[in-house]
Amino acid sequence: MFRLGLIINPLAGLGGSVALKGSDGEETARKALALGAEPKAALRTAQALSVLKGLELEIVTYPAEMGADVASETSFPYTVIGEINSGHTTAEDTLKAAKHLEAEGVDLILFAGGDGTARNICEIVADHIPVLGVPAGVKIHSGVYAVTPKAAGEIIAMLIKGELVTLGDQEVRDIDEEAFRQGTVRAKYYGELLVPQEHRFLQHVKNGGKESEELVLDDIAADIIEQMEPDTFYIMGSGSTVAAVMEQMGLPNTLLGVDLIRDQELVASDCTAQQLLELTQGEPTQLVITLIGGQGHIIGRGNQQLSPELLKRLGKANMNVIATKTKLQALEGRPLIVDSGDPELNHLLSGVIKVTTGYHDSVLYRVADY
C-alpha cells in the first residue's frame, strides 16, 4: 500500500487576503488573523486528497491542524505521529514532522504551505524521498509545488497507479518578506528537493526581474486605458505589466499589491480582499491582471486579495488579462492557471481568454481546468 506522509502548515497563506504579502513569523500570523484572515491550507489539502478517492493508500501525519484533522475526514486509514501545541504551531513543528516522516519511510511527503514551508522541508528531507507541495502560501517561487491542489492529487494518483512519472530535482527559493512588503523581490536559492515531474501539473520556478520590453508595455497600457469605461471601478492587480498601466496614468502603484481606481483616479491602494468587496459592492467593476512569468498563474499567486466571492461577482467577461507575447511564449505552450481556492470557480474560468498583448493587439490563450 502506498504510504503518503502529510504535513500541513496551518498558517500558510494567511497574509494574502489581508494584503500582508506573506505569513512568515508568529507576529504576522497573529496580525493576519486579527484582520479577519481565514486559514486555507487544510481546505486546499482536502481538495488534493479528494482526487485520490478509491485508491489504496495510508496517510501518515502529524496531529490536529498539521494533518490529522484533514486525514480524519477522508476514507483512508491514517496514522498520527509526533506531538504539537495545537493552535500555536511554528516552523519547528514542520521541521520535526519532516524528520519523523522521513524516519517512517513514507513513499512521498505531501506538504501544504508556501516557500517558507518548502525551505523547512528542504532543510530536513534527504534527496532520496520524493516530496510534493500543495500551494497554500502567499508567495510561491519554488518549483516543488503542483500548479493547483487538484493537480497535486493527480500527480499522486499517477504514482499510486504505477504510471511512469519522472523524478527530478527542483529548486527551493524564498524571498525576504520584509523587503517584499516594501516592493522589492529578493529571491534566494536554498537547495533542491526530489519531486515527481509531471510537467502539466508541476509549477515552474518563477521568472524574476522587471519586464524590459518598455515599448510593448506602453502599447498595452495605451490600449487598456483607451478602453476604460467612465464611472467604473478597475481593480489593478500586482506585477510590473499592470504597473506600466498605472504609470502611464500617472498614478502611484503598489507593485506587489492590488489597487483600485475609477475615472483614472486612485480610490484605494494596497487593498485587502474585504476592502475590494466592500468598495465595489453594487458598482460596475473590472479587473486588470497579468500572469506570473514562467509559471502562468493569473489568479492565486501574490493576488489572494482577489477572493472567489469577488471573482464570481465579476465573471470572466470583466477580467482583462495583459501580457507581452514574449511572456506568453516563455510558457512554451503551457496553459494559464487559475488557482482561486474554489474548484468550481477554477472550472468556470477555464477555457480560453483574451490576452491583450499590444495596442489593439490581442490573442486567445487557453486557461487550464485543474
Phi, psi and chi 1 to 4 in degrees:
 res  aa     phi    psi   chi1   chi2   chi3   chi4
   1 MET       -  139.1 -178.2  177.6  -70.3      -
   2 PHE   -69.1  128.2 -168.1   93.5      -      -
   3 ARG  -107.4  114.7  -58.9 -176.6   75.4 -133.6
   4 LEU  -103.9  115.8  178.3   68.1      -      -
   5 GLY   -79.3  138.4      -      -      -      -
   6 LEU  -131.6  127.1  176.4   61.8      -      -
   7 ILE  -130.7  126.5  -59.0  173.0      -      -
   8 ILE  -116.7  126.3  -61.3  174.5      -      -
   9 ASN   -88.2  101.8  174.0    2.0      -      -
  10 PRO   -66.5  -15.8   24.1  -33.1      -      -
  11 LEU   -95.2   -3.7  -57.9  179.7      -      -
  12 ALA   -60.9  135.4      -      -      -      -
  13 GLY    78.6    1.2      -      -      -      -
  14 LEU   -59.7  -35.1  -80.9  178.0      -      -
  15 GLY   -78.5  -11.0      -      -      -      -
  16 GLY   -64.6  -54.0      -      -      -      -
  17 SER   -69.4  -20.3   65.4      -      -      -
  18 VAL  -107.1   20.0  -68.8      -      -      -
  19 ALA    63.9   29.9      -      -      -      -
  20 LEU   -90.1   -8.4  -66.3 -179.1      -      -
  21 LYS    61.8   31.0  -55.9  176.0  179.7   64.5
  22 GLY   157.1  173.2      -      -      -      -
  23 SER  -138.0   10.0  -55.4      -      -      -
  24 ASP   -67.1  135.8  -69.6   -7.2      -      -
  25 GLY    92.2  142.9      -      -      -      -
  26 GLU   -62.5  -37.3  -68.3 -176.5   51.4      -
  27 GLU   -65.2  -42.2 -178.5   58.7   34.2      -
  28 THR   -63.4  -42.4  -57.5      -      -      -
  29 ALA   -62.4  -43.7      -      -      -      -
  30 ARG   -61.7  -42.3  -80.1 -164.2  -65.0  -91.3
  31 LYS   -64.4  -42.2 -175.5  175.8 -179.4 -179.1
  32 ALA   -61.6  -44.4      -      -      -      -
  33 LEU   -64.0  -38.9  -70.3  168.9      -      -
  34 ALA   -65.2  -28.6      -      -      -      -
  35 LEU   -84.3   -0.6  -70.7  170.5      -      -
  36 GLY   100.6    9.8      -      -      -      -
  37 ALA   -66.1  145.3      -      -      -      -
  38 GLU  -116.0  132.2  -63.4 -179.3    3.0      -
  39 PRO   -60.3  137.3  -22.2   33.4      -      -
  40 LYS  -122.0  -12.4  -59.5  -69.2 -173.7 -177.1
  41 ALA   -60.8  -40.0      -      -      -      -
  42 ALA   -65.2  -43.5      -      -      -      -
  43 LEU   -61.2  -42.9  174.3   62.0      -      -
  44 ARG   -68.5  -33.7  -66.1  173.1   74.0   78.4
  45 THR   -66.1  -42.3  -55.8      -      -      -
  46 ALA   -61.2  -36.6      -      -      -      -
  47 GLN   -63.3  -39.7  -69.2  169.5   -3.5      -
  48 ALA   -65.9  -45.0      -      -      -      -
  49 LEU   -69.5  -25.0  -65.7  176.5      -      -
  50 SER   -64.3  -24.7   69.0      -      -      -
  51 VAL   -67.8  -21.9  178.7      -      -      -
  52 LEU   -91.7    4.6  -53.2  177.8      -      -
  53 LYS   -55.0  134.5  -72.7 -179.6  179.8  177.7
  54 GLY    90.0   -9.9      -      -      -      -
  55 LEU   -93.9  157.7  -61.3  178.1      -      -
  56 GLU   -94.4  115.6  -67.9 -171.2    3.6      -
  57 LEU  -158.7  158.7   77.8  151.0      -      -
  58 GLU  -117.2  136.9  175.5 -165.3    0.0      -
  59 ILE   -99.7  131.1  -62.6  173.6      -      -
  60 VAL  -115.5  123.3 -175.6      -      -      -
  61 THR  -149.4  178.5 -171.5      -      -      -
  62 TYR   -95.7  166.4 -114.1   44.5      -      -
  63 PRO   -67.0  162.2  -20.2   33.1      -      -
  64 ALA    47.8 -126.0      -      -      -      -
  65 GLU   -70.8   -8.8   65.0  -95.1   33.5      -
  66 MET   -87.0    4.6  -73.2 -165.2   68.0      -
  67 GLY   156.5  -39.6      -      -      -      -
  68 ALA   -62.9  -36.7      -      -      -      -
  69 ASP   -60.9  -43.3  -71.7  -12.2      -      -
  70 VAL   -71.4  -43.6  170.5      -      -      -
  71 ALA   -59.9  -35.8      -      -      -      -
  72 SER   -67.8  -19.0   67.8      -      -      -
  73 GLU   -93.0    1.0  -64.4  176.7   -3.7      -
  74 THR  -100.0  176.0   71.7      -      -      -
  75 SER   -93.5    2.2   58.8      -      -      -
  76 PHE   -84.1  145.5  -54.4  118.5      -      -
  77 PRO   -65.7  145.0   23.5  -32.4      -      -
  78 TYR  -144.9  152.9   66.1   96.9      -      -
  79 THR  -122.6  134.2  -58.4      -      -      -
  80 VAL  -107.5  129.4 -179.7      -      -      -
  81 ILE  -124.4  165.0   60.2  175.6      -      -
  82 GLY    73.2 -179.7      -      -      -      -
  83 GLU  -139.0  148.3  -62.7  178.7   -6.2      -
  84 ILE  -140.2  164.3   65.0  169.6      -      -
  85 ASN   -95.4   90.7 -178.0   10.3      -      -
  86 SER   -55.3  134.6 -177.7      -      -      -
  87 GLY    91.4   -8.0      -      -      -      -
  88 HIS  -140.4   43.5  -57.9  -81.2      -      -
  89 THR   -74.9  152.3   57.5      -      -      -
  90 THR  -135.5  179.8   67.0      -      -      -
  91 ALA   -60.2  -29.5      -      -      -      -
  92 GLU   -61.5  -35.0  -75.5  -60.4  -41.9      -
  93 ASP   -66.1  -38.8  -66.9  -58.8      -      -
  94 THR   -63.8  -42.7  -58.9      -      -      -
  95 LEU   -61.1  -44.7  -65.5  168.7      -      -
  96 LYS   -65.2  -42.1  -71.5 -170.3  -62.4 -178.8
  97 ALA   -62.7  -42.2      -      -      -      -
  98 ALA   -62.9  -42.1      -      -      -      -
  99 LYS   -63.9  -43.7 -173.5  173.8 -177.0  178.8
 100 HIS   -68.6  -38.9  -73.2  162.0      -      -
 101 LEU   -68.5  -36.0  -71.1  176.4      -      -
 102 GLU   -61.9  -42.5 -177.3  178.4   39.4      -
 103 ALA   -66.9  -28.8      -      -      -      -
 104 GLU   -72.4  -15.8  -76.7  -76.0  -33.9      -
 105 GLY    71.5   36.6      -      -      -      -
 106 VAL   -65.9  160.1  -64.6      -      -      -
 107 ASP   -77.5  -31.0  -64.8  -53.8      -      -
 108 LEU  -158.2  144.7  178.7  140.7      -      -
 109 ILE  -103.8  118.4  -65.6  176.4      -      -
 110 LEU   -99.8  125.9  179.2   71.2      -      -
 111 PHE  -131.4  146.1   66.7   93.6      -      -
 112 ALA  -112.4  126.5      -      -      -      -
 113 GLY   172.4 -156.4      -      -      -      -
 114 GLY  -123.2 -157.9      -      -      -      -
 115 ASP   -64.9  -32.7  -75.2  -29.8      -      -
 116 GLY   -63.1  -40.2      -      -      -      -
 117 THR   -65.6  -41.7  -47.6      -      -      -
 118 ALA   -60.4  -38.1      -      -      -      -
 119 ARG   -61.0  -44.2  -78.4  176.4   57.0 -175.0
 120 ASN   -61.1  -46.0  -63.2  148.2      -      -
 121 ILE   -61.5  -43.8  -58.0  -67.0      -      -
 122 CYS   -63.1  -32.3 -172.8      -      -      -
 123 GLU   -66.4  -26.8 -175.5  177.0  -26.7      -
 124 ILE  -107.8  -46.5  -62.3  -63.2      -      -
 125 VAL   -77.4  130.9  175.2      -      -      -
 126 ALA   -73.9  165.2      -      -      -      -
 127 ASP   -79.9    7.0   59.3    7.4      -      -
 128 HIS  -100.7   -2.3   61.0  -84.7      -      -
 129 ILE  -109.8  120.8  -62.2  179.9      -      -
 130 PRO   -68.1  146.1  -12.1   23.8      -      -
 131 VAL  -133.8  160.4  -56.7      -      -      -
 132 LEU  -152.9  134.5 -179.5   63.0      -      -
 133 GLY   -99.9  139.5      -      -      -      -
 134 VAL   -93.8  117.9  173.9      -      -      -
 135 PRO   -66.5  118.1   25.6  -34.3      -      -
 136 ALA  -138.6   -0.1      -      -      -      -
 137 GLY   -91.9  173.6      -      -      -      -
 138 VAL   -75.8  -46.7  174.8      -      -      -
 139 LYS  -114.1  127.7   50.3 -177.3  174.5   40.2
 140 ILE  -136.0   93.7  -61.5 -176.2      -      -
 141 HIS   -96.5  -18.4  -70.7   63.5      -      -
 142 SER   -74.3  154.9  -57.4      -      -      -
 143 GLY   -96.0   20.3      -      -      -      -
 144 VAL  -102.2    6.3  -60.5      -      -      -
 145 TYR  -106.0  146.0  -74.4   91.9      -      -
 146 ALA   -69.0  159.2      -      -      -      -
 147 VAL   -72.1  -26.3  -66.9      -      -      -
 148 THR  -147.6  165.3   65.1      -      -      -
 149 PRO   -57.4  -43.7  -28.8   37.6      -      -
 150 LYS   -60.1  -39.6 -178.8 -179.3  176.4 -177.4
 151 ALA   -63.8  -35.3      -      -      -      -
 152 ALA   -61.1  -43.7      -      -      -      -
 153 GLY   -62.1  -38.7      -      -      -      -
 154 GLU   -63.1  -40.5  -63.2  -75.3    0.4      -
 155 ILE   -64.4  -45.7  -66.3  173.9      -      -
 156 ILE   -65.1  -38.0  -63.7  170.9      -      -
 157 ALA   -60.0  -40.5      -      -      -      -
 158 MET   -61.8  -40.3  -66.2  172.8   68.7      -
 159 LEU   -65.8  -45.1  -68.2  169.2      -      -
 160 ILE   -62.8  -37.4  -64.7  172.8      -      -
 161 LYS   -76.7   -5.2  -66.5  173.6 -176.9  176.6
 162 GLY    82.0   16.0      -      -      -      -
 163 GLU   -72.0  155.5  -61.8 -179.5   23.0      -
 164 LEU   -75.5  113.3  -67.1  177.4      -      -
 165 VAL  -126.5  120.6  178.9      -      -      -
 166 THR   -69.0  138.1  -59.8      -      -      -
 167 LEU  -103.7  138.5  -65.8  175.4      -      -
 168 GLY  -157.2  164.3      -      -      -      -
 169 ASP   -79.5  136.9  -66.5  -30.8      -      -
 170 GLN  -128.4  146.9  -71.8  -71.6  -25.0      -
 171 GLU   -74.5  143.8  -67.3 -177.0   -0.3      -
 172 VAL  -106.6  121.1  173.2      -      -      -
 173 ARG  -129.6  150.2  -67.9 -175.9  173.2  -88.0
 174 ASP  -147.1  158.0 -163.8    9.3      -      -
 175 ILE  -116.2  163.5   63.0  174.2      -      -
 176 ASP   -77.6  110.1 -178.8  -24.9      -      -
 177 GLU   -64.7  -35.6  -78.3 -162.2    1.3      -
 178 GLU   -63.7  -44.1  -74.5  -56.5  -44.5      -
 179 ALA   -65.9  -36.4      -      -      -      -
 180 PHE   -60.5  -42.5 -173.5   50.5      -      -
 181 ARG   -67.2  -19.6  -66.4 -173.7 -178.3  100.2
 182 GLN   -93.9    3.9  -59.2  -57.1  -44.3      -
 183 GLY    94.3   12.4      -      -      -      -
 184 THR  -116.5  130.9  -58.4      -      -      -
 185 VAL  -101.2  117.5  178.5      -      -      -
 186 ARG  -124.7   89.4  -64.2  174.2 -176.0  163.0
 187 ALA   -87.2  136.7      -      -      -      -
 188 LYS  -125.7  141.6 -178.1  178.8  178.1 -178.9
 189 TYR   -82.1  130.7  169.4   82.2      -      -
 190 TYR  -118.2   -3.1  -76.3   91.7      -      -
 191 GLY   137.3 -165.7      -      -      -      -
 192 GLU  -137.0  152.4  -63.7 -179.0   -7.9      -
 193 LEU  -126.2  152.7  -73.7  166.6      -      -
 194 LEU   -82.0  120.4 -173.5   64.7      -      -
 195 VAL  -131.7  138.6  178.9      -      -      -
 196 PRO   -65.7  124.1   20.1  -29.1      -      -
 197 GLN  -105.9   73.7  -59.1 -160.8   38.9      -
 198 GLU   -94.5  100.8  175.2   48.1   55.1      -
 199 HIS   -67.1  -20.1  -67.7  -68.6      -      -
 200 ARG   -64.4  -32.8  -69.9  172.8  -63.1  164.0
 201 PHE  -110.0   -6.8  -58.8  130.8      -      -
 202 LEU  -101.1  133.4 -170.5   67.1      -      -
 203 GLN   -73.1  141.8  176.9  168.6  -61.2      -
 204 HIS   -88.5  159.2  -73.6 -129.8      -      -
 205 VAL   -63.0  136.8  174.1      -      -      -
 206 LYS   -65.8  135.3 -179.2 -175.3 -177.7  -61.2
 207 ASN   -76.7  128.9  -75.0  -10.8      -      -
 208 GLY   -95.3  178.5      -      -      -      -
 209 GLY    96.6  156.6      -      -      -      -
 210 LYS   -88.5  138.0 -173.9  176.7  175.0   69.1
 211 GLU   -55.4  127.2  174.8   62.2   63.5      -
 212 SER   -97.2  -10.6   60.3      -      -      -
 213 GLU   -82.4   74.2  -61.1  175.4   -0.3      -
 214 GLU   -60.9  -39.4  -60.8  -65.4  -20.5      -
 215 LEU   -66.0  -39.7  -67.4  177.6      -      -
 216 VAL   -65.7  -42.3  179.1      -      -      -
 217 LEU   -62.0  -39.2  -68.2  175.8      -      -
 218 ASP   -62.1  -40.8  -73.5  -15.5      -      -
 219 ASP   -65.3  -43.2  -77.1  -10.8      -      -
 220 ILE   -61.8  -45.4  -69.1  172.2      -      -
 221 ALA   -60.3  -43.5      -      -      -      -
 222 ALA   -61.8  -39.0      -      -      -      -
 223 ASP   -66.7  -46.1 -174.4   85.3      -      -
 224 ILE   -64.0  -44.1  -69.8  -64.8      -      -
 225 ILE   -64.3  -40.7  -66.1  168.9      -      -
 226 GLU   -60.4  -34.0 -176.5  179.4  -76.4      -
 227 GLN   -87.1   -7.8  -65.0 -178.3   51.5      -
 228 MET   -63.5  132.7  -75.2 -175.4  169.0      -
 229 GLU   -92.8  145.8  -60.4  175.7    2.0      -
 230 PRO   -67.9  154.7   24.0  -33.0      -      -
 231 ASP    55.7   31.7  -59.5  -41.5      -      -
 232 THR  -125.1  132.7  -61.1      -      -      -
 233 PHE   -74.9  140.3  -79.6  114.2      -      -
 234 TYR  -122.9  118.4  -76.9   83.3      -      -
 235 ILE   -86.7  117.4  -61.0  169.3      -      -
 236 MET  -100.1  110.8  -52.2  -60.2  -68.6      -
 237 GLY   -70.7  179.0      -      -      -      -
 238 SER   -82.7  168.1   58.2      -      -      -
 239 GLY   110.0  159.6      -      -      -      -
 240 SER   -71.0  -27.7   57.1      -      -      -
 241 THR   -68.4  -44.3  -50.2      -      -      -
 242 VAL   -67.3  -35.5  177.4      -      -      -
 243 ALA   -58.9  -32.8      -      -      -      -
 244 ALA   -64.2  -34.0      -      -      -      -
 245 VAL   -67.1  -45.8 -178.4      -      -      -
 246 MET   -63.1  -39.6  -65.2  -71.5  -79.4      -
 247 GLU   -63.6  -41.3 -178.1  177.9  -11.6      -
 248 GLN   -66.8  -26.3 -163.9  161.3  124.8      -
 249 MET   -85.3   -5.3  -70.9 -173.9  -70.5      -
 250 GLY    74.3   27.7      -      -      -      -
 251 LEU  -107.0  144.9  -60.5  177.8      -      -
 252 PRO   -64.6  146.6   23.6  -32.9      -      -
 253 ASN  -131.2  139.9  168.9 -107.7      -      -
 254 THR   -93.4   97.5  -51.3      -      -      -
 255 LEU   -54.2  -40.7  179.4   63.0      -      -
 256 LEU  -111.1   29.6  -58.4  171.4      -      -
 257 GLY  -141.1 -167.2      -      -      -      -
 258 VAL  -124.1  127.1  175.8      -      -      -
 259 ASP  -111.9  162.1  -61.6  -36.5      -      -
 260 LEU  -126.6  128.5 -174.7   65.4      -      -
 261 ILE  -129.4  161.2   66.0  172.2      -      -
 262 ARG  -152.3  134.5 -177.2  165.2   59.0 -179.7
 263 ASP    52.4   40.5  -63.6  -34.1      -      -
 264 GLN    58.6   30.6  -62.3 -171.2   33.7      -
 265 GLU  -124.5  141.3  -64.4  -70.0  -21.1      -
 266 LEU   -71.9  125.9 -175.4   66.5      -      -
 267 VAL   -97.6  -44.8  175.3      -      -      -
 268 ALA  -155.9  144.3      -      -      -      -
 269 SER  -116.3  152.6   61.0      -      -      -
 270 ASP    48.6   55.3 -156.3    9.6      -      -
 271 CYS   -74.8  150.6  -60.8      -      -      -
 272 THR   -88.0  169.1   66.6      -      -      -
 273 ALA   -59.4  -42.9      -      -      -      -
 274 GLN   -66.6  -39.1 -170.2   60.5   35.7      -
 275 GLN   -61.1  -42.7  -74.5  175.2  -39.2      -
 276 LEU   -63.2  -41.5  -68.8  173.5      -      -
 277 LEU   -63.1  -44.7  -74.6  169.9      -      -
 278 GLU   -71.2  -43.3  -68.0  173.9   -5.5      -
 279 LEU   -70.5  -29.1  -69.5  169.7      -      -
 280 THR  -100.3    0.8   62.6      -      -      -
 281 GLN   -54.9  122.7  178.3   66.3   43.6      -
 282 GLY    73.4    6.3      -      -      -      -
 283 GLU  -111.7  147.0  -59.9  -72.8  -15.9      -
 284 PRO   -62.0  127.6   20.1  -30.6      -      -
 285 THR  -141.4  139.5  -53.6      -      -      -
 286 GLN  -129.4  163.0  -64.9 -164.7   33.9      -
 287 LEU  -122.1  135.8  171.7   64.3      -      -
 288 VAL  -118.7  117.1  179.8      -      -      -
 289 ILE  -137.1  163.6   51.8  175.0      -      -
 290 THR  -128.4 -178.4 -170.4      -      -      -
 291 LEU  -104.9  155.9   58.9  102.7      -      -
 292 ILE   -76.6  120.3  -61.8  -66.8      -      -
 293 GLY   -57.8  130.0      -      -      -      -
 294 GLY    86.1  -19.2      -      -      -      -
 295 GLN  -111.5  -42.6  -64.8  179.2    0.6      -
 296 GLY    95.7   -0.3      -      -      -      -
 297 HIS   -69.9  131.9  -71.7   80.1      -      -
 298 ILE  -107.5  -20.9   55.2  175.3      -      -
 299 ILE  -135.3  135.2  -62.9  -66.6      -      -
 300 GLY   106.3   -1.2      -      -      -      -
 301 ARG  -128.2  104.4  -63.6  -65.2 -176.4  -86.8
 302 GLY    77.1    0.7      -      -      -      -
 303 ASN  -134.7   43.1   57.5   10.9      -      -
 304 GLN   -65.5   -7.9  -74.6   92.0  -19.8      -
 305 GLN   -63.7  -20.8  -59.6   93.0  -38.0      -
 306 LEU   -84.9   86.3  -53.0  177.0      -      -
 307 SER   -73.4  157.3   63.6      -      -      -
 308 PRO   -54.2  -38.7  -29.6   37.2      -      -
 309 GLU   -60.7  -43.6 -177.8  179.9   -9.7      -
 310 LEU   -66.0  -45.4  176.5   69.5      -      -
 311 LEU   -65.8  -36.7  -66.5  169.1      -      -
 312 LYS   -66.1  -37.6  -72.8  177.7 -179.6  177.2
 313 ARG   -64.6  -41.0 -177.2 -164.0  -64.8  172.1
 314 LEU   -72.5  -47.4  -66.5  176.4      -      -
 315 GLY    79.2  161.8      -      -      -      -
 316 LYS   -62.0  -32.0 -164.6  172.8 -178.0  178.5
 317 ALA   -64.7  -23.2      -      -      -      -
 318 ASN  -104.1   16.8  -69.9  -49.9      -      -
 319 MET  -102.1  120.0  -68.2  175.3   58.1      -
 320 ASN  -106.9  108.5  -59.2  -79.4      -      -
 321 VAL   -96.4  130.6 -179.1      -      -      -
 322 ILE  -126.1  141.2   59.8  176.1      -      -
 323 ALA  -169.6  151.1      -      -      -      -
 324 THR   -74.9  155.7   65.1      -      -      -
 325 LYS   -64.7  -30.3  -71.3  179.5  179.0  175.7
 326 THR   -61.1  -40.8  -60.9      -      -      -
 327 LYS   -66.6  -39.5 -149.6  169.9 -173.8 -179.9
 328 LEU   -68.1  -41.9  -69.4  173.4      -      -
 329 GLN   -63.9  -29.5  -71.5  167.6  -13.2      -
 330 ALA   -66.0  -18.0      -      -      -      -
 331 LEU   -74.9  -14.1  -66.0  176.2      -      -
 332 GLU    54.5   42.4  -62.0  177.5  -22.5      -
 333 GLY    88.6   -8.1      -      -      -      -
 334 ARG   -68.5  148.2  -61.8 -170.4  -54.0  -83.0
 335 PRO   -76.5  164.7   29.6  -36.6      -      -
 336 LEU   -71.9  157.3  -60.4  177.2      -      -
 337 ILE  -130.5  133.1  -60.5  164.6      -      -
 338 VAL  -110.8  118.9  172.7      -      -      -
 339 ASP  -125.7   71.2 -176.5   15.8      -      -
 340 SER   -80.0  -14.5   67.9      -      -      -
 341 GLY    92.7   -5.8      -      -      -      -
 342 ASP  -123.3  103.2 -177.2  -29.6      -      -
 343 PRO   -56.3  -36.2  -25.6   35.1      -      -
 344 GLU   -64.4  -42.2 -179.8 -176.7   -6.5      -
 345 LEU   -66.3  -41.8  176.1   60.7      -      -
 346 ASN   -54.1  -43.1  -66.1   -9.7      -      -
 347 HIS   -65.3  -43.3  175.5   70.8      -      -
 348 LEU   -62.5  -32.5  -70.6  173.0      -      -
 349 LEU   -90.7    0.5  -63.5  179.5      -      -
 350 SER   -80.0  176.4   65.8      -      -      -
 351 GLY   109.5 -129.8      -      -      -      -
 352 VAL  -122.6  152.8  -65.5      -      -      -
 353 ILE  -140.2  148.1 -163.7  167.2      -      -
 354 LYS   -77.7  132.6 -173.1 -178.9   86.3  167.4
 355 VAL  -118.6  120.6 -179.8      -      -      -
 356 THR   -76.8  122.5  -61.9      -      -      -
 357 THR  -117.6    0.5   53.8      -      -      -
 358 GLY   178.8 -168.7      -      -      -      -
 359 TYR   -77.8  116.6 -175.8   68.0      -      -
 360 HIS    53.9   36.0  -67.6 -176.3      -      -
 361 ASP  -136.4  124.5 -174.4   15.7      -      -
 362 SER  -148.9  163.0   60.8      -      -      -
 363 VAL  -133.1  159.6  -59.8      -      -      -
 364 LEU   -96.1  133.0  -71.8  177.5      -      -
 365 TYR  -134.7  143.8 -156.9   93.6      -      -
 366 ARG   -75.3  139.3 -176.6  166.8   62.5   94.3
 367 VAL  -110.9  126.5  179.3      -      -      -
 368 ALA   -66.9  157.3      -      -      -      -
 369 ASP  -116.7   65.6 -172.9   10.2      -      -
 370 TYR  -156.2      -   48.8   68.9      -      -
